[in-house]
């Protein structure tokens, strides 16, 4: 038996039907064609499927789709606004903080969530925040530097 779920994804009301066992990752990719979040490990160890759920970064492979009833979800597809890259995306691009791209959406989402909660993190805070995201290509330094650059490029609070 399928369950009806109403939620908000990237600022838009969305409804879908899902099996009780289906993960949010499955629904995003297979039913809603939001393929930005990637399936890496499918057990919460790599962070490639990270989305922001009610303001917190989560591994969408560990969230049951039925659990997002009434929730607010942000995926990597919703990060850029009006064809303008988000500062985190721009800094990843300019700092060459990506290679194969499998982990990049998860790093982008985790970094965005960090900077929304803590606009001026130091290197240790950035590394701690990103600890749930794995990359096999970059060696992490360029990623950390990109997050630092994004924090520095953010407008000063009023």
C-alpha positions, 0 to 999 in steps of 0.5 A: 500500500502506498502512502500519500506525502505532501512536502515542500522541495526547493520552495515548491509544494510537492506531492507523491506516493511512496511505499513505506520502505522507500527512502527519500533518496529513491523518491527524489531520484526515481520519482521526482527526477531530482538526480542531483543527490547521488547514491553512493553507499546507501547506508549513511556513510558517504554523504553524497545524498545529503539534502537539507531537511528542515534546516539540517543536512541529512543523508537522504538514503537514511530518511524514509520518504513517509517521514517528510510529510509537511517538511521543507527540503532543499536539494542541490537543484534549488541552491542556485537562484535565478541562474546565479550560482550560490556563493558555495557553488561559485567558490567550489567552481573557482577553487577547483574543489571538485573532480568526479562530481559524485560527492560534490552535491553532498558537500555543497548542501552540507556547506550551505547548511553550515554557513546558514547556521554559522556564517564565519566558521574556522577551519576546524569547524568546517572540517568537523561539519564536513566529516560525514561527507567522503571524497575519493578524489580531491584530498579535502583541502580544496573543499575546505578552502572553498567553504572558507572562501564562501564564508568570506564572500558572504555579505556582512550581516546588517 
